[in-house]
């Protein structure tokens, strides 16, 4: 499986193999940009890893798509989703 595999990002995010591959690639990319003195891009890569892992867990374990939190869900859980 590759990072750019065709298909829906949401369905790929639920696959552990996809997430592991994406994390490994982003770590490699962050190290490369750090070496090239482009810390901003490296930091963005690391941030995306920190963002992707909980999204994967919420989607694969609980079926929660972080991109589609409904108004009802926002009202139910209050400030946690704001």
C-alpha positions as CSV (number, residue, x, y, z in Angstrom):
1,X,0.0,0.0,0.0
2,X,1.3,3.4,-0.8
3,X,0.6,6.9,0.6
4,X,-1.0,8.0,-2.6
5,X,-3.2,4.9,-3.1
6,X,-6.4,5.8,-4.8
7,X,-9.5,5.8,-2.6
8,X,-11.2,7.7,0.1
9,X,-8.9,9.2,2.7
10,X,-11.4,8.3,5.4
11,X,-11.3,4.6,4.5
12,X,-7.5,4.7,4.3
13,X,-7.3,6.4,7.6
14,X,-9.1,3.5,9.2
15,X,-6.4,1.1,7.9
16,X,-3.6,0.6,10.4
17,X,-1.1,-0.3,7.6
18,X,-1.9,3.0,5.8
19,X,-1.4,5.0,8.9
20,X,1.9,3.2,9.8
21,X,3.2,3.9,6.2
22,X,2.1,7.5,6.3
23,X,3.7,8.1,9.8
24,X,7.0,6.5,8.6
25,X,7.0,8.7,5.5
26,X,6.2,11.9,7.4
27,X,8.9,11.1,9.9
28,X,11.4,10.6,7.1
29,X,10.2,13.8,5.4
30,X,10.5,15.8,8.7
31,X,14.1,14.6,9.2
32,X,15.0,15.5,5.6
33,X,13.6,19.0,5.9
34,X,15.3,19.5,9.3
35,X,18.6,18.7,7.7
36,X,17.9,21.1,4.8
37,X,17.2,23.9,7.4
38,X,13.6,24.1,6.5
39,X,12.2,23.7,10.0
40,X,8.7,25.0,9.2
41,X,7.9,22.1,6.7
42,X,9.5,19.6,9.1
43,X,7.3,20.9,11.9
44,X,4.2,20.6,9.8
45,X,5.0,17.0,9.1
46,X,5.4,16.2,12.8
47,X,2.2,18.0,13.6
48,X,0.4,16.0,10.9
49,X,1.6,12.8,12.6
50,X,0.3,14.0,16.0
51,X,-3.0,14.8,14.3
52,X,-3.3,11.6,12.3
53,X,-2.8,9.0,15.1
54,X,-5.8,10.1,17.2
55,X,-7.9,10.5,14.1
56,X,-7.0,6.9,13.2
57,X,-7.9,5.6,16.6
58,X,-11.2,7.4,16.8
59,X,-12.2,6.2,13.4
60,X,-11.0,2.6,13.6
61,X,-12.0,1.9,17.2
62,X,-15.1,4.0,17.7
63,X,-16.3,4.9,14.1
64,X,-15.9,8.7,14.8
65,X,-15.0,10.7,11.8
66,X,-13.4,13.9,13.2
67,X,-14.2,15.8,10.0
68,X,-17.9,15.2,10.4
69,X,-18.9,16.1,13.9
70,X,-22.5,17.0,13.8
71,X,-24.1,20.0,15.5
72,X,-25.9,17.5,17.8
73,X,-22.6,16.0,18.8
74,X,-21.1,19.4,19.4
75,X,-24.0,20.3,21.6
76,X,-23.8,17.0,23.5
77,X,-20.1,17.2,24.2
78,X,-19.8,20.9,24.6
79,X,-16.5,22.6,24.3
80,X,-14.6,19.4,23.7
81,X,-15.2,19.7,19.9
82,X,-14.8,23.4,19.6
